[in-house]
Amino acid sequence: MEKRATFSKTSIGVMFILPQVLLVFTFFYWPTGAAMYWAFTLERPWGGGNEWVGFDNFRQVFADRAYWGSIFRSLVFAAATATLSMGFGLLLAVACDRGLKGYQAFRTVFVWPYAVVAPAAALAFRFIFAPEAGIFAALVKQNPAFWNPAQNGYHAMAMIIICYSWKYAAYCFIFFLAALQAIPRSVIEASALDGAGMLRRVFDIQLPLITPTFFFMLVISITDSFQDSFGIVDVMTDGGPAKATELLVYKIYFDGFRGLDYSGAAAQSIVLMLIMMVLTFFQFRYIERRVHYS
Amino acid sequence: MLKKILMSAVLSAALVSNVYAADRVKFDFWHGLTGNLGEVVAEVCKRFNDSQSDYEIVCTSQGSYPNALQNAIAAYRAKKGPTIVQIFDAGTLDLMLSDAYVPARKLMEDNGYKIDWDDYVPAIANYYADSKGVLNSFPFNSSTALLYWNKDAFAKIGKTEAPKTWEETFDALKALKAAGYECPMGWENDTWQIMEQFSAIHALPIASQSNGYKGLNAELQFNKTKFMDYLKLFKKGYDDGLIKIKSPETGEDVDQAFANGNCQMMMESVADHGSIGKTQKPGMNWDVAMLPVMAGMERHNTFVGGASLWALQGKSASEYKGAAAFFNFIAKPESALFWSTNTGYIPVTKSGFEFMKAQGFYDKAPYKGREVAIASLNASPVTEYTRGIRLGGYTQVRKEIRDAFTEIFANKVSVDEGMNAAVERGNIVLRKFEKTYAGKVMP
């Protein structure tokens, strides 16, 4: 007797996947297709004609030194935020998993930053980091060059990285804590009985066992840092000073929605999509090899 | 029972709104003003709705000028656009080159209104008019840049009048610095005052083809004019500590720094005249004056800033009737008085200005000084290079200039390097725009 549930007709199966297919089509393939079309034409914002220009838009994007700068900055941003947010997320998760004093309260509090919307977090951090009114105000009074994100590009970049990582560490924390708690207690207790100290247990047992989560977080962090950074950049720096924090996604927004250069922005978003696909491919190809799925 | 009550409530509500809708033609007006200014727009709409019973205007703030533009484009392309939309100066050309609008003159003639087009202040009308001098949109909120100066601080250095030339201005800045003021003048890498208005006052070209009015093939030229000397002077003032950069990122923007008495001078839009008065340190004495000129050079009119109102295509005849009635309503001198009293914006028509003068508007304390803006716009007949700026992708061009300022004032590049790079990058934007509208003639 057949034990599995099967469908006699393919039409029923098609009906089940239809909502999902429709969603993906409406929110992914359709816009991507439109962006593709615009990327190869010159689109007039108020409609009324667009001209086929082949690869001109792409050529212009790649000929622009500022665009390469933007790619470089986005990669720096991705690497820095992934390291910081995953590092802190993991640290906090290990501490909570250990059941240190008051961990129930901390477990709740650590999650909160992720619930703060990016522009709100950015606004708060802008006040915190304002050279004349923020935490550095006293030091800035002694030495104005010490901290000035309005003029110093490195300071501005550090500021958005810290703000983004603060928010994203909470997200990492949730996943890492869940992964740590899924490790059977017996394994950890056994090693403790064998005399393994806390750090040894973390490095030899817990971390190897959560590598799948680690890998997942790495892929997601890097992908998200390319997209989610927008709200923070927009509120904190507007891409400035002098393009120092102009990440790819912000440049797309500015050129497209503010500058009404729809075609240039469409070409840039196609390039961004390709960059993210390549990055993800490399992560699966070279990093996933070192992941142990139990 | 409860269900029944609810049902009847819903039904009667539906009936009421139906009757209401049948009586009055509803149409949408999208604008980009928020806060106090947004509330005043809402008040203007209410006044219009109360003044007649045929039309109902629904005014919606989109949060900012760029948002109003983006949202109107998206809605227009989906055929759900508003009847009237407020478009800021930099968004004018894209709309003008499209078929998306109903020309203001045609709209008013079709609906039987006679508008005296010559009544508009020339510097305002010319800015928004096409190459034949015809207005396609209604100037609405208009402003220009003024020099704000702190009278108390000036009294300390023995001066009772605002400086008229840049030479005098720098003398005053030095004296203020010597008198112990930490920020003699506040500034925020903004292109509008320092590059655009300076070029207008001295009739210097910003771009070829009469700043773009004569054709889409215009090229930026501001790196070859006297503006460069001025920028170098300004940079030196910054290096000497006479000018300080104030921005939200540093903790206090230019307006707040002036209102708090921390900065003693600034170049700012007259539109902020009202809010400075409301937020100033109690008892502080300040005034406004025309922006200074370079000694020995003739003063010309400044550019108008702000936005104009456009009627979009694709609406019903009755909605256009309503839109025309609204435009007619806001063009009345009484509306100008209401608008200018509650915002810092200036009246856009000569009759509006005369009416306000006759009412004694400019004699009283909070509003006194705003007439300087009109004087600044009327400082000379409008000439080739003081008409305005009509360049495509101007938001991007402005950003390139602003980025260059940021680098120059952070001592990363020299004034020449920075401005040459801005011109080069700005010209790429202009060429792309020209190509996008290939075959279109500048209207």
Interface residues (C-beta under 8 A of the other chain):
Chain A: L42 E43 R44 P45 W46 G47 G48 E51 V53 Q60 D64 A66 R126 F127 A130 P131 E132 A133 G134 A137 N148 P149 A150 Q151 N152 A156 M236 T237 G240 P241 A242 K243 F254 D255 F257 R258 G259 L260 D261 S263 G264
Chain B: P66 L69 Q70 I73 Y76 R77 G91 D94 L95 L97 S98 D99 A100 I245 S247 P248 E249 T250 G251 E252 G393 T395 Q396 K399 R402 D403 A404 T406 E407 F409 A410 K412 R425 I428 V429 K432 K435 T436 Y437 A438
